[in-house]
Amino acid sequence: MLHLRLIVPTDLRDPVLTCLDDCVGVTHVVLLPDAAVRPPGDVVLCDVARESADEVLAGLRATGLTARGAIDVQEVELTLSAAADEAERLAPGEGADALVWEAVSEITHEESTLTGVYLAFLTVATMLAACGAVLDSAILVVGAMAVGPEFGPLAGLCVALVQRRARPALRSLNALVAGFAVAMALTVAFALLMDGLGLFSHGRFDAARPNTSFIWQPDATSFVVAFLAGIAGLLSLTSAKAGMLVGVAISVTTVPAAANAAVALGYGDFRQFWGSSAQLLLNMAGIVLAGVLTLLVQQGAWRRIRRQAVAAGRGSA
């Protein structure tokens, strides 16, 4: 279940309550007249089955509530109520399969914005992966993959493409391009510093590295892995199982490829540079393609479930 707290201007009270009454899956509706101070108005509380949330939020937006009031949505971990059980029974589909566009858009917006923290994480992850590449340490490479925040902008780009929204797409692309450019430039300087300190060497970097050579030698399997990771990543976002994103992060080689390209550029090793760059682009393309297709399939399936529920409701009436 999701818990909604609405700040409703007085003149919107009836349209909002009507919207809640008309949508299945809504229960525990509470009206607190004149309880809101800024902005002034009523406070309306209710619980919504996750599978009905997208319809309810769209209906509330149509009343103009987001422009003049507020909608706050929270996950409810446990609800002991016969009314809640009935609301979930009446709502079409299953909560775990529900696609709540408002929640997905909000998550990807936060994760796909170019910020100082995002740049710091991406730069540290790239430098860590550079150490793993030179030392041929799979452990360091996996650690860097887990730290890297690049899946956020990739997911944001998938959502923006499916929703056909140019501004979020450009924001995600900016985070990816500018983020990797800054991280790779700083990693080039880091690699040269480590070389000057005697901790890195071109000979070691150019030697056989059985544990990490896959970073700059892309093949068809690289695309397949990225494609599967993209499916898993978008499913984890739409089903609110964000903990699974760690597993997604350590299954693709975006950050390690960028790190290897940066070290190769510092040493003038263009063979590894171009191989690593191809690996980076191949992984990002696989994730985006898989993410877009996953969202389109989920969107189509969820629309079909709703149409069937509406048809069943008309038949029973």
Secondary structure as GFF3:
##gff-version 3
##sequence-region A 1 317
A	DSSP	beta_strand	2	8	.	.	.	ID=ss1
A	DSSP	three_ten_helix	10	12	.	.	.	ID=ss2
A	DSSP	alpha_helix	13	22	.	.	.	ID=ss3
A	DSSP	beta_strand	26	37	.	.	.	ID=ss4
A	DSSP	beta_strand	40	48	.	.	.	ID=ss5
A	DSSP	alpha_helix	50	62	.	.	.	ID=ss6
A	DSSP	alpha_helix	65	68	.	.	.	ID=ss7
A	DSSP	beta_strand	70	75	.	.	.	ID=ss8
A	DSSP	alpha_helix	82	90	.	.	.	ID=ss9
A	DSSP	three_ten_helix	95	97	.	.	.	ID=ss10
A	DSSP	alpha_helix	101	111	.	.	.	ID=ss11
A	DSSP	alpha_helix	116	135	.	.	.	ID=ss12
A	DSSP	alpha_helix	138	147	.	.	.	ID=ss13
A	DSSP	alpha_helix	151	163	.	.	.	ID=ss14
A	DSSP	alpha_helix	166	196	.	.	.	ID=ss15
A	DSSP	alpha_helix	202	206	.	.	.	ID=ss16
A	DSSP	three_ten_helix	213	216	.	.	.	ID=ss17
A	DSSP	alpha_helix	220	238	.	.	.	ID=ss18
A	DSSP	three_ten_helix	242	244	.	.	.	ID=ss19
A	DSSP	alpha_helix	245	249	.	.	.	ID=ss20
A	DSSP	alpha_helix	254	267	.	.	.	ID=ss21
A	DSSP	alpha_helix	270	316	.	.	.	ID=ss22
###
